[in-house]
Amino acid sequence: MAETTAAPTYEEMREKLAEVKDPEINMSIVELGLVYGIEFDDGIVNITMTLTSPGCPLGPVIRGEAYAKMKEIPGVKDVDVQIVWNPPWDPRTMASEDVRMQLGIW
């Protein structure tokens, strides 16, 4: 009989995504407020996120790292990372307090 793996919780997926850092500023994409949504549906994780700017040259790297981190979670069969531009990222309102302090945003 095959073992069934429980679906990961939102918190588990968020914690795993927090391991992904924006390579240019070395801060977690979760703490930066770049992740807009994380959903698990029948083995597939759907991530909706943005980048610090539309011209971010490291977008494919960040997307690939998000994919790889989610695949480490038991029960995840595939990952769909969607990069969106609406709403536009604003660190003043979307980043964590710690990140705003590190970036000098009051």
C-alpha positions as CSV (number, residue, x, y, z in Angstrom):
1,M,0.0,0.0,0.0
2,A,1.4,3.4,-1.0
3,E,1.9,6.0,1.6
4,T,0.0,9.2,1.3
5,T,1.7,12.4,2.2
6,A,-0.4,15.2,3.9
7,A,-0.7,18.4,2.0
8,P,1.8,21.0,3.1
9,T,0.3,23.8,5.2
10,Y,0.5,27.4,4.0
11,E,3.0,28.1,6.8
12,E,5.2,25.3,5.6
13,M,5.2,26.5,2.0
14,R,5.8,30.2,3.1
15,E,8.7,29.1,5.3
16,K,10.3,27.2,2.5
17,L,9.9,30.2,0.1
18,A,11.4,32.4,2.7
19,E,14.7,30.6,2.0
20,V,14.8,32.1,-1.4
21,K,16.7,35.4,-1.4
22,D,16.8,38.2,-3.9
23,P,20.4,37.8,-5.1
24,E,20.9,41.5,-5.6
25,I,20.0,42.6,-2.0
26,N,20.3,39.2,-0.2
27,M,16.9,39.4,1.4
28,S,14.1,36.9,1.5
29,I,11.5,37.3,-1.2
30,V,8.8,36.6,1.4
31,E,10.1,39.3,3.8
32,L,10.5,41.7,0.8
33,G,6.8,41.2,0.2
34,L,7.4,39.9,-3.3
35,V,5.2,36.8,-2.8
36,Y,1.5,37.6,-3.3
37,G,0.0,34.1,-3.1
38,I,0.8,30.5,-2.4
39,E,-1.8,27.7,-3.0
40,F,-1.6,24.0,-2.9
41,D,-4.0,22.0,-5.2
42,D,-3.7,18.2,-5.7
43,G,0.1,18.1,-5.6
44,I,0.7,21.4,-7.4
45,V,1.9,24.5,-5.7
46,N,0.8,27.8,-7.4
47,I,2.9,30.8,-6.5
48,T,2.0,34.3,-7.5
49,M,4.8,36.8,-7.0
50,T,6.5,39.8,-8.5
51,L,10.1,41.1,-8.7
52,T,11.6,44.3,-7.4
53,S,11.4,45.8,-10.9
54,P,10.1,44.7,-14.3
55,G,13.6,44.8,-15.7
56,C,15.1,42.6,-12.9
57,P,17.8,40.5,-14.7
58,L,17.7,37.8,-12.1
59,G,14.0,37.0,-12.4
60,P,14.7,33.6,-14.0
61,V,17.1,32.8,-11.1
62,I,14.6,33.8,-8.4
63,R,11.8,31.9,-10.2
64,G,14.0,28.8,-10.5
65,E,15.0,28.9,-6.8
66,A,11.3,29.2,-5.8
67,Y,10.5,26.2,-7.9
68,A,13.4,24.2,-6.5
69,K,12.5,25.0,-2.8
70,M,8.9,24.0,-3.2
71,K,9.9,20.7,-4.9
72,E,11.8,19.9,-1.7
73,I,8.5,19.6,0.2
74,P,7.0,16.1,0.5
75,G,3.8,15.8,-1.5
76,V,4.7,18.5,-4.0
77,K,4.5,17.1,-7.6
78,D,4.9,20.3,-9.5
79,V,5.2,24.0,-9.1
80,D,3.8,26.9,-11.2
81,V,5.5,30.2,-10.5
82,Q,3.6,33.1,-12.0
83,I,5.4,36.5,-12.2
84,V,2.8,39.4,-12.1
85,W,3.2,43.1,-12.2
86,N,-0.1,44.1,-10.6
87,P,-0.1,45.3,-7.9
88,P,3.2,47.0,-8.4
89,W,5.7,46.1,-5.6
90,D,6.1,48.9,-3.1
91,P,8.6,48.1,-0.2
92,R,7.0,50.8,1.9
93,T,3.8,48.9,2.3
94,M,4.7,45.3,1.2
95,A,8.0,44.6,2.9
96,S,8.3,43.4,6.5
97,E,9.3,45.9,9.2
98,D,12.7,44.3,9.5
99,V,13.4,44.7,5.7
100,R,12.1,48.3,5.7
101,M,14.6,49.1,8.5
102,Q,17.5,47.3,6.6
103,L,16.6,49.2,3.5
104,G,16.3,52.5,5.4
105,I,12.6,52.9,4.6
106,W,10.7,54.5,7.4
